[in-house]
Amino acid sequence: MALESKLSFSENKNFFASLSVYAVGSAIDFASTYYGLVGGEIEEFSPLIESSIAQFGFGAGIVLPKLLIGGVIVGAATYLQKKKNRGETRFSPAAVCYFGGVITAGVGLSWILDNYLFF
């Protein structure tokens, strides 16, 4: 990998901040899903995660597909950020990562808000 194609923190602070928001949102989603499934509060409706849980158990069965999907998202966002830095696109993947992180956390917390806040 050529030096000029690497992402430096000083030039890409907004992008790395957006990846942090996405990571926190994903962690909230994982924790709330795990808590809900283990506590019998929710049922998993994703066939991918359901089959993964059957294969690997609750912890690994939830985290492995979420890491796989998150890895694809982070990889695609990084690729697009490099293209943006080279001037090959005007698209900002940071905005998508911010939005995705907030939505992911919101989806993960939705059942908790429904059960404990809105009765």
C-alpha positions in Angstrom: 0.0 0.0 0.0 1.4 3.3 -1.0 2.0 5.9 1.7 -0.3 8.5 0.0 -3.3 6.0 0.0 -3.2 5.7 3.8 -5.7 7.6 5.9 -4.0 10.0 8.3 -5.9 11.0 11.4 -5.1 14.7 11.2 -6.7 14.9 7.7 -9.6 12.6 8.4 -10.8 13.5 11.9 -14.4 13.7 10.9 -14.3 10.3 9.2 -12.7 8.6 12.2 -15.2 10.3 14.5 -18.0 8.9 12.4 -16.5 5.4 12.6 -16.4 5.8 16.4 -20.1 6.7 16.4 -20.8 3.7 14.2 -18.8 1.4 16.6 -20.6 2.7 19.7 -23.9 2.2 18.0 -23.0 -1.3 17.0 -21.9 -2.1 20.6 -25.2 -0.8 22.0 -27.0 -2.9 19.4 -25.0 -6.0 20.4 -25.4 -5.5 24.1 -29.2 -4.8 23.9 -29.7 -7.8 21.6 -27.7 -10.1 23.9 -29.5 -8.9 27.0 -32.9 -9.2 25.4 -32.4 -12.7 24.0 -30.7 -14.1 27.1 -33.4 -12.6 29.4 -36.2 -13.8 27.2 -37.4 -10.3 26.6 -37.2 -10.5 22.8 -37.1 -12.9 19.9 -34.5 -12.7 17.1 -36.1 -12.2 13.7 -33.0 -12.1 11.5 -32.5 -15.5 9.9 -28.8 -14.9 9.7 -28.4 -14.2 13.4 -30.9 -17.0 14.3 -28.8 -19.6 12.5 -25.6 -18.2 13.8 -26.9 -18.4 17.4 -28.0 -22.0 16.7 -24.5 -22.8 15.4 -22.3 -20.8 17.9 -24.5 -20.0 21.0 -25.7 -16.6 22.1 -22.5 -14.6 22.5 -20.6 -15.6 19.4 -23.8 -16.2 17.5 -24.7 -12.6 17.8 -21.3 -10.9 17.6 -20.0 -12.8 14.5 -22.6 -11.8 12.0 -22.7 -8.2 13.4 -18.9 -8.0 13.1 -19.0 -9.4 9.5 -21.6 -6.8 8.5 -19.8 -4.0 10.4 -16.6 -5.0 8.7 -18.1 -4.7 5.3 -19.5 -1.3 6.2 -16.3 0.0 7.6 -14.3 -1.4 4.6 -16.6 0.2 2.1 -16.6 3.5 4.0 -12.8 3.5 4.2 -12.5 2.8 0.5 -14.9 5.7 -0.3 -13.0 8.0 2.1 -9.8 7.2 0.2 -11.5 8.0 -3.1 -12.8 11.3 -1.6 -9.3 12.2 -0.4 -8.0 11.7 -3.9 -10.7 13.9 -5.4 -12.4 11.0 -7.2 -15.7 11.4 -5.6 -17.6 14.1 -3.6 -19.5 11.6 -1.6 -18.8 11.7 2.1 -18.9 8.3 3.9 -18.7 10.1 7.2 -22.3 11.2 7.0 -23.4 7.6 6.3 -21.4 6.3 9.3 -22.9 8.9 11.6 -26.4 8.1 10.4 -25.8 4.4 10.5 -24.4 4.5 14.1 -27.4 6.4 15.4 -29.9 4.2 13.6 -28.1 1.0 14.7 -28.2 2.1 18.3 -31.8 3.2 18.0 -32.8 -0.2 16.6 -31.0 -2.0 19.3 -32.6 0.1 22.0 -36.1 0.2 20.6 -37.3 -2.8 22.5 -35.9 -1.5 25.8 -37.6 1.9 25.3 -40.8 0.1 24.4 -40.8 -2.2 27.4 -39.4 0.1 30.1 -40.1 3.6 29.1 -43.4 3.6 27.2 -45.0 0.6 29.1 
